[in-house]
Amino acid sequence: MKRLAMLSVIATGCALFSSAQAQETSPTLQKIKNTGVISLGIRESSVPFSYYDSQQHTVGYSQAIALRIVDEVKKELKLSTLTVKETPITSQNRIPVLQNGTIDIECGSTTHTKERANQVAFTNSFFQYGVRLITKKDSGIKDFSDLAGKTVVTTAGTSEDRLLREMNNTKKMNMQLIFAKDHADSFLMLKTGRAAAYVNDEPLLYGARANEKDPQDYVVTGTPPMSEVYGCMVRKDDPVFKKLADRVIANMQTSGEAAQLYTKWFTQPIAPKGINLDYPLSAENKALFAHPNDQALD
């Protein structure tokens, strides 16, 4: 009996040591355990990924993924309660606030690029898309070549910011570029006539159009000059936390849960106006769901 008791004590001690060791190798998990708080970076107008509904609650496709990761963190740390703190971020400050510990993870509409991967780590991708433009239906603009000499807006700090600057330099398009503070402001530039076109990620353009009183007044068009993927951002020095988030996303994709979530947010009426984006699951996203990975496309 004494021997059994001793073995039990040893086993318990090993388990506790293993748990403590795992948390030590994840600064993020240790921080969350110590504070009882996980901090999410959220977007205010990235429809339908992460945005405010009419009650100022954060909702969306990406937000649902973030909350599934929160559930897994709570389970991993064996916490009875876990407070979720939400911090609104922009395209310009999202990386600094992750690096300085203000937020622990951001699942919104952040493109995984090799340049950004030098500063932060990206989880498995949860969405693949092309870059396109939106314009008023009577503008006569059909493709990117038609933007030469026009005033064009995108959101500051996005990959489209860099893309448009490169287009101007390499193709001598003489576009007058405007860099708005957020996606809502970018669309407002188009709506009020201060810009002839708004360039961004295709699903965000569909989301912006769907929220308008007369969405038929706008058309999403243009041959995508590049394809990109979204992933959640986590700190670069924490592979253990990244692995946890990767596992959640991969399980959602291979189990069919991600496809169901996609149907809810992209092919059915959504808050706040009950408009359907009518944006079917693409072949590229089907392939991504079948083979989860964390690879940048640029």
Secondary structure, DSSP 8 states (H G I E B T S, - for coil): -HHHHHHHHHHHHHHHHHHHHHHHT-HHHHHHHHHTEEEEEE-SEETTTEEE-TTS-EESHHHHHHHHHHHHHHHHTT-S--EEEEEE--TTTHHHHHHTTS-SEE-SS-B--TTGGGTSEEEEEEEEEEEEEEEETTS---SGGGGTTSEEEEETTSHHHHHHHHHHHHH----EEEEESSHHHHHHHHHTTS-SEEEEEHHHHHHHHHTSSSGGGEEEE---S-EEEEEEEE-TT-HHHHHHHHHHHHHHHHHTHHHHHHHHHHSSEETTTTEE------HHHHHHHHS-------
